[in-house]
Amino acid sequence: MKKKKAAGAQMTKERDYLFDNVKALMLFLVALGHVINVYMGDGAVEYTLIKYIYLFHMPVFAFVTGYFSKNADRAREKAMTGSLFPYILFQGVYILMAQAMILLGMASFNTDVFNGSILLPSSAFYYLLAVFFWKLFQKDLFRFRFPLILSAVLGVLISLTQQEQFHIGYGAVFSLLIFFTAGVKCDADMIHRIRSCPRWIGVLILLLGVPFAYFTPYAMHSIRLNYASEGFTSLQGILFRILFYAAAFLMGGAIIQLMPSRKTWFSGIGKASLIVYAGSTFLSPHAYLLIASVLRLRSNRILNLAGMIIFSLLLVLFFSIPVFGQIYDWIMAGIKKLLLVAGPDRKERK
């Protein structure tokens, strides 16, 4: 019995490190994607790389969120303080910062979709709002006989809406729902079976993703703009959304298969995922644009690409330093004390 318990504890620890490592990679790709997005018109490499990243990075995030949200009652209990409060805090700061940069002429990208609204997020913090709704309604979703099929149908149909501003704010709630639902339904045995597959399969899938990203349209992966805004007919949009789902599941599975399950030098990035996500959203690409301007990196595409990769890596490592988590906990404790009735203190940050 003791051996079985020890083995079970080891499996749990291994699984935790696995997903810390997966989240660390996705956070790095989020930061890198934000930077490359500015330079994707510079050439085929930048353009293909951004399309490649966007094929799977947010779906993997949604899957991992679902994987650690199996207790529906606890997920609903944590939805407000663990997702909604951080969203309001970070989105509010982002709006002030973005408005200041736009007024100063320091931001010439994404201003066409920026609306400066708490209710209709146009920043990357839309994901926190999506998590809030997923956790809030998870128990209701799983009352249906086939929640995965329902999630897929909702994800495909949401982008038929003509309400563009609504879709920018809430489209991801539905378009990424299938990955959250899959994460909830996935168990440790399924993860073990994925990781037991020959490693060459995962490598091959990720390699095949490169030509797939190259030949498919940039808008295929879009989860925040409706089909009409992306220039698709309804039928084209639906087919591309299904294709996107298939690619994301295959590539996400390959990453889960190939990532190390032991503690690594970058595991701390995944452990501090919320803080790193927020920090990279605030500084990427803004800080890099300033650095690249001073060093004139854009004059050399290879040097510029290397600079983007190094910057993104250093950025996520920087915000994984524990002091930022401690500051965040202190701020959130004050917000909870101000807004909520007295009760037992609960740590909401993973």
N, C-alpha and C positions, 0 to 999 in steps of 0.2 A: 504493500500500500504506500509506503514511504517513497519507494522508487517511482511509482506512478505519479504521486504528487509532485515530486521533484521534476519529473519529465514534463508535467503539465505547466509548472512554473517556468521552466526553461522555454517551453514553446511560446508562452505568453510574452516573455521578455524578448524573444527573438522576433515575434510578430510586431511588437511595439517598435523595436529598432528598425525593422524593415520599413514600416510606414513613416517613421521619422525620416529615413533616408529618401523615400519616395517624395515626401513633401518638400524636403530640402531641394531636390532636383527641380521640382515644379516651381518652387519659389524663385530659384535662380532663373528659370525660363520665363517666369512672369516679368521679372526685372529686365531681362534681356529683350523680351518681346516688346516692352514699352519703349526701349531705346531704338531697337531696329525699326519699329513702326515709323519713326521719323525719317529714317534713311532708306526705306524699302524701295524708293524710286531711283536709288543710285545704281542698281544693277540687278542681274538675275540671281546672284548669290544671296543678297540681302532679301530680295523678294521671295525667293523659294524658302529661305530659312524662316521667315516670319510665318509663311503659310504652313510650314512643317510644324512649328511650335504650336500654332493655334489649332492644329488638328486634334490635340490630345491634352494639353496642359490643364485647362479648366475642367474638362470631363474627369480627369484623374482626381483633381481636387474634390469634385462633387462625390465621386465614388468613395474616397477615403473618409469624407465627412459622414456619409451614410454608414460606412463600415463601423464607425465608432458611435453610432446613434441607434443601436439596436433596441435599447430600452426606451420605448415611445413615451412613457410617462416622464422619465427623467429628461428626455430630449425636450419635451414641451415645457417642463419646469425651468430648463436652462435657456429656452429660446429668447426670452426678453433680455436677461442680464448678460447672457453669453454671446448674443448676436445683435439684437436690436440696439441696446445701449452703445456698444462699440461702433455700430454703423452710424448712429446719430452723432457721436463724438467725432469720428474720423471724417465723415462726410461734411460735417459743419466746418471743420478746420480746412478741409480740402477746398470748399467753396470760397472761403475767405482768401486762401492762398492763390487759387486760380483766378479769381476776380482781380486781385492785385497784380498778378503777372500779365493778365490780358490788358489792363489799363496802362501798365508800364511798357507794353509792346514786347514782352519777353516770351510770350506764348503765341505761336502762329499755327499750332497743330491742335486738332480735335475741337477747335472753337465752334465748328459747325454743329456739333452735337452737345456741347456743354450748355446746360440750362440753369445751373446754379440753384438746384432745387433739392430739398431734403426728401420730398415725396416721390420725385422722379429722378433717381440718381443717374448721372451721366459719367461718373467716375468708376474706377475699378472696384469701388466699395459696394457696387451693386451686388457683389457676391455675398456679402454679409447680410444684406436684406433678403436675398434668396434663401440663405441658410435659415434665417428666422422663420420664413414661411414654411419651409420644408419641415422643420422641427415642430412648428406649431400645428401643422395639419397631418403629420406623419401617421398618427394613430387613426385618423379618419381615412387616409389613403389606403391603409392596410386592412380596412374593413371590407374592401372590394376583393372579389375572388382572384382577380388577376391584376394586381397593382402595377406590375412591370409593363404589361400591355397597355394599361390605361395611361401610364406615364409616357410611353412612346407615342401614343395617339395625341395626347395633349401637347407634347413637344413638337410634333409635326404640324399640328393644326394652328398653334398659337401664332405662327408667323404669317398666316393668311389675313390677320387683322390689318385694317387700314389705319389704325390709330398708332401712328409712328412714335409719338412721344411716350405713350403707354408702353409700347414694345421696348423702347430704349431702357425704360426703367424696370420693367417687370418681365420682359420676354425671357430672360435667363431663368426666371423662376420655373418656367414650364419647359424651356428647351434643354435645360440641364437636369431636369427632374429624373429622367430615366437613369442617369448615372448614380444619383443619390439613392434611388430605390434599389438599384442593383447592388450598391454597397451595403444597404441594410439587409438584403436577402443573402448576401455572400457570407459564408462562414469560414472558419479556419481550415476546415478540410478542403474546401474549394481552393483556397489560397495555396495549400500544400500541393494539390494536384497541378495547379498552374506552374508552381516552382519546380515540380518534378519532371516537367517536360524537358526534352533535350534543349540545351541552351542555344543551339544553332537556329532553332525555330524563332526564338525571340529576336536574335540578331537579324535574321532574314526579314522578319516583319518590319523592324525599324529601318532597315536598308531599303526595303521596297516602298517605305513611306516617302522617301526622297523623290523618286519619279512621280509618285502619286500626287505629292504636293506641287510638283512642278507643272503637271499637266491639268490639274483641276483649278477652277477659278478661285480667286482670293475670297470671294463672298460666300463660298460654300460652307465655311466653318462659322459664319456669322450667327451668333445667338442673340444679338441685341438689336438688329435691324430687320424689319419684316421683308418678305420676299419681294414685294413690289419696289421697296427702296433700294434693293440690291440689283434690280433690273431683271429679276426672274419672273416668269409666269408662275401661276400657282402650281402647275404640274412640275415644272422645272425645280421650283423651290422645295417641293415635297421630296422629289427624287434625290436632290442634293443633300437634304437633311438626313434622309435614310442612309445615304452613302457616308456622310459625316459620322453618323452614329456607329456604323460598322467599322470605319477606320479608327475611331476613338477607342472602341472596345478592344480591337486587336492590338493597337499600339500601347494602350494602357496596360493590357495583360502582359505584353512583352516587357514593359518597364518593371512591373511587379515581379516578373520572373527573373530579371537580370540584376536588379538592385541587390546589394549586399544586405544580409539580415543581421549582421553584427554591428556593434557600435563603431562609428567611424568619426573622422575629424569633422565631418559636416552634419552629423546627426543632430547637433544642437540647433542647427538652422530649422530643421523640421519641428523640433520640440517647441521652439519659440515662434511657431508659424504665424500667429495673428500679428505679433509685433513686427516681424520681418515683412509680412504682406503690407502692413500699413506704412512702414518706413520706406519700402521700395516704391510704393505708390506715390508718396510725397516727393521723393528725390529722383525717381526714374520716369522720364528721361531728363528732367530739368537740370539736375546737377551735371549730368554728362554733357549736355549741350553747352554749358558754361565751360567745362574743362576742354571739350573739343574745340571750342571757339578760341580759347587762349592758346592751346597747343597747335591749332590749325591741323587737326587730325583728318579733316575731311579731304584734304588735298591728296591723301594716300589711302585708297580704299582698304588695302590689307591692314595697314596700321590702324585705321579707324575701326575695322571689325575686331581686331585684337583688343583695341581699347575698350570697345563695348563689352566684350566678354570679361575682361579683367575688372572693369568697373562694376559690372553686375555681380560678379563673384564677391568682390570686396564689400559691396553694398549689403548683400544678404548676410555675410559673415559679421559685418559691423553691427547690424541690428539684432543679431542673435546674442550679443553680449548681455549677460543677465541684468545689468543695471537698467536697461530699457524696459524689461519685464517688470522690474520692481517699481519703476516710475508709473508704468501703466496700472499696476495693481493698486497703487496708492491713489491715483486719479479715479479709478473705477470704484474703489471703496468709498471715496467721498461722494461720488454720484449716487451710489446705492443708498448711502446714509441720508442724503438729501431727499431722494425721491421715494424710497421704500420704507415701509414700517419696519421696526426693529425685529431682528430674527437672527438665527444662527448664521455666522459668516460662512459663505461657500466660495470656494475658488472656482471661477467659471472659465478661466483661461487654461487651455490645454498646454 
